[in-house]
Amino acid sequence: MKDCNQSINSINTVLGKTIVNQEQFLITSEIENLIKSFSAEFFQCLESLKIITNNYCNTDKDLINQQSFNIFRLISDFYYRENFHSDILASILDFTDTNNKKILLEDFIQFLKSAPHSNLNLDSFIYDYSTYKIFREKGRIDISILNETKMKAIIIENKINNAQDMHRQIPRYVEWLQEKKYEVVAIVYLVLKNGKAPETYTWVEADFENIMPKILSIRAVNSNEYSLVNGWLSNCLQKLPETSDIYFLIKHYLDLLTHLSGKIMNNKLMEQFLQHCLTGNNYANSLSVKDMLNDLIFYRRDKIIEEFSHKKYPFTRVTEWDNIAVIDTLKLNESNFAIDIVVEQSIYQFQFFDRNYNGSITENKINPASLMLEKMCINDFIPEALRMQKTFKFPEQEKELYDYTNFFINKVKESISSI
């Protein structure tokens, strides 16, 4: 099957061969087969996409349906600060179990050792984890892990809130530790979810040679296995009693990181979608789905116009304007009432208003549309600028919109007949 434009050209070519008999076009079997072929491929593409998009939507729901109560999200003023995240991470790293072992720190070192494409040698850092010390802001370093027996150090630079690097920030940290006779074996550059890297435009040549090979950029949240959430924190929970305070802390911090990361693209699903698009004519068909969704807005608008063009009384006109079905021209005293049904991708906005009302403060006048709704005993509209508005979801409330529009027009009819 060729792409859409080629299909149209093929149809035009075949049309030139169409037999004319007694002023009627007899569609040849060649045209029928071409149309059937295009339709079959198009709907086969839709079936393939259905699996991918269902999984993608379920991923969104998982993020939305996260743990409803979260202690950190209740104190949102604090978690936007870099110090907050560093304090939490330092407390997790410094946790000791009943045997006085820093089991979570040990897991963290193993996590660093498993980093893909890393040439770091951390074997010399592994010793008695209970002798390691965790420091906050020592030498202005966010978190430092120091082995005071072997004089080894790991720096954790926290950029979860996307803070900018200062002038030679990381090289200055390394130099400070070297002055204290520590060898820096790794520098963890921690970001939330993007590919942010250390800012090196203020570095000197020696910095690139001595420091850059020791930097390990780690994402807090990622759909891949190697991230702070998937590669370390989630594993920590498996080692801890669910009733412990440290379990509670990590559980809620995991939820917070996922919440802050927002909608994370599922790489496996995107790879599946890419391979789908690379097969045959699937990409052109997928674009056709996108175009059809856009066109569906105007088709839905036209269906509303068609439905109420003969049910509009006491309004006198039904027409269109952009993506809006307009039911208007009901002149009553000084007012000219109208209904706009705004058709959007996932909703309808049902708007009732008076075209002659401009909301001028000098007129000291209540919105006539609001007064009309009150007269009809309708109280489920909300003010939107100079209009009164009610929202319907698409596609869930499609039928409800039509029923309500019919109900509303009849209520207007009853209301004005009593005047």
Secondary structure in CASP SS format (residue, H / E / C, confidence):
PFRMAT SS
TARGET T0000
AUTHOR 0000-0000-0000
METHOD secondary structure of the structure
MODEL  1
M C 1.00
K C 1.00
D C 1.00
C H 1.00
N H 1.00
Q H 1.00
S H 1.00
I H 1.00
N H 1.00
S H 1.00
I H 1.00
N H 1.00
T H 1.00
V H 1.00
L H 1.00
G C 1.00
K C 1.00
T C 1.00
I E 1.00
V E 1.00
N E 1.00
Q C 1.00
E C 1.00
Q E 1.00
F E 1.00
L E 1.00
I C 1.00
T C 1.00
S H 1.00
E H 1.00
I H 1.00
E H 1.00
N H 1.00
L H 1.00
I H 1.00
K H 1.00
S H 1.00
F H 1.00
S H 1.00
A H 1.00
E H 1.00
F H 1.00
F H 1.00
Q H 1.00
C H 1.00
L H 1.00
E H 1.00
S H 1.00
L H 1.00
K H 1.00
I H 1.00
I H 1.00
T H 1.00
N H 1.00
N H 1.00
Y H 1.00
C H 1.00
N H 1.00
T H 1.00
D H 1.00
K H 1.00
D H 1.00
L H 1.00
I H 1.00
N C 1.00
Q C 1.00
Q C 1.00
S C 1.00
F C 1.00
N C 1.00
I H 1.00
F H 1.00
R H 1.00
L H 1.00
I C 1.00
S H 1.00
D H 1.00
F H 1.00
Y H 1.00
Y C 1.00
R C 1.00
E H 1.00
N H 1.00
F H 1.00
H H 1.00
S H 1.00
D H 1.00
I H 1.00
L H 1.00
A H 1.00
S H 1.00
I H 1.00
L H 1.00
D C 1.00
F C 1.00
T C 1.00
D C 1.00
T C 1.00
N C 1.00
N C 1.00
K C 1.00
K C 1.00
I H 1.00
L H 1.00
L H 1.00
E H 1.00
D H 1.00
F H 1.00
I H 1.00
Q H 1.00
F H 1.00
L H 1.00
K H 1.00
S C 1.00
A C 1.00
P C 1.00
H C 1.00
S C 1.00
N C 1.00
L C 1.00
N C 1.00
L C 1.00
D H 1.00
S H 1.00
F H 1.00
I C 1.00
Y C 1.00
D C 1.00
Y H 1.00
S H 1.00
T H 1.00
Y E 1.00
K E 1.00
I E 1.00
F E 1.00
R E 1.00
E E 1.00
K E 1.00
G C 1.00
R C 1.00
I E 1.00
D E 1.00
I E 1.00
S E 1.00
I E 1.00
L E 1.00
N E 1.00
E C 1.00
T C 1.00
K C 1.00
M C 1.00
K E 1.00
A E 1.00
I E 1.00
I E 1.00
I E 1.00
E E 1.00
N E 1.00
K E 1.00
I C 1.00
N C 1.00
N C 1.00
A C 1.00
Q C 1.00
D C 1.00
M C 1.00
H C 1.00
R C 1.00
Q H 1.00
I H 1.00
P H 1.00
R H 1.00
Y H 1.00
V H 1.00
E H 1.00
W H 1.00
L H 1.00
Q H 1.00
E H 1.00
K C 1.00
K C 1.00
Y C 1.00
E E 1.00
V E 1.00
V E 1.00
A E 1.00
I E 1.00
V E 1.00
Y E 1.00
L E 1.00
V E 1.00
L C 1.00
K C 1.00
N C 1.00
G C 1.00
K C 1.00
A C 1.00
P C 1.00
E C 1.00
T C 1.00
Y C 1.00
T C 1.00
W C 1.00
V C 1.00
E H 1.00
A H 1.00
D H 1.00
F H 1.00
E H 1.00
N H 1.00
I C 1.00
M H 1.00
P H 1.00
K H 1.00
I E 1.00
L E 1.00
S E 1.00
I E 1.00
R E 1.00
A C 1.00
V C 1.00
N C 1.00
S C 1.00
N C 1.00
E C 1.00
Y C 1.00
S C 1.00
L H 1.00
V H 1.00
N H 1.00
G H 1.00
W H 1.00
L H 1.00
S H 1.00
N H 1.00
C H 1.00
L H 1.00
Q H 1.00
K C 1.00
L C 1.00
P C 1.00
E C 1.00
T C 1.00
S C 1.00
D H 1.00
I H 1.00
Y H 1.00
F H 1.00
L H 1.00
I H 1.00
K H 1.00
H H 1.00
Y H 1.00
L H 1.00
D H 1.00
L H 1.00
L H 1.00
T H 1.00
H H 1.00
L H 1.00
S H 1.00
G C 1.00
K C 1.00
I C 1.00
M C 1.00
N C 1.00
N H 1.00
K H 1.00
L H 1.00
M H 1.00
E H 1.00
Q H 1.00
F H 1.00
L H 1.00
Q H 1.00
H H 1.00
C H 1.00
L C 1.00
T C 1.00
G C 1.00
N C 1.00
N H 1.00
Y H 1.00
A H 1.00
N H 1.00
S H 1.00
L H 1.00
S H 1.00
V H 1.00
K H 1.00
D H 1.00
M H 1.00
L H 1.00
N H 1.00
D H 1.00
L H 1.00
I H 1.00
F H 1.00
Y H 1.00
R H 1.00
R H 1.00
D H 1.00
K H 1.00
I H 1.00
I H 1.00
E H 1.00
E H 1.00
F H 1.00
S C 1.00
H C 1.00
K C 1.00
K C 1.00
Y C 1.00
P C 1.00
F C 1.00
T C 1.00
R E 1.00
V E 1.00
T E 1.00
E E 1.00
W E 1.00
D C 1.00
N C 1.00
I E 1.00
A E 1.00
V E 1.00
I E 1.00
D E 1.00
T E 1.00
L E 1.00
K E 1.00
L E 1.00
N C 1.00
E C 1.00
S E 1.00
N E 1.00
F E 1.00
A E 1.00
I E 1.00
D E 1.00
I E 1.00
V E 1.00
V E 1.00
E C 1.00
Q C 1.00
S C 1.00
I E 1.00
Y E 1.00
Q E 1.00
F E 1.00
Q E 1.00
F E 1.00
F E 1.00
D E 1.00
R C 1.00
N C 1.00
Y C 1.00
N C 1.00
G C 1.00
S C 1.00
I H 1.00
T H 1.00
E H 1.00
N C 1.00
K C 1.00
I C 1.00
N C 1.00
P H 1.00
A H 1.00
S H 1.00
L H 1.00
M H 1.00
L H 1.00
E H 1.00
K H 1.00
M C 1.00
C C 1.00
I C 1.00
N C 1.00
D C 1.00
F C 1.00
I E 1.00
P E 1.00
E E 1.00
A C 1.00
L C 1.00
R E 1.00
M E 1.00
Q E 1.00
K E 1.00
T E 1.00
F E 1.00
K E 1.00
F C 1.00
P C 1.00
E C 1.00
Q C 1.00
E H 1.00
K H 1.00
E H 1.00
L H 1.00
Y H 1.00
D H 1.00
Y H 1.00
T H 1.00
N H 1.00
F H 1.00
F H 1.00
I H 1.00
N H 1.00
K H 1.00
V H 1.00
K H 1.00
E H 1.00
S H 1.00
I H 1.00
S H 1.00
S C 1.00
I C 1.00
END
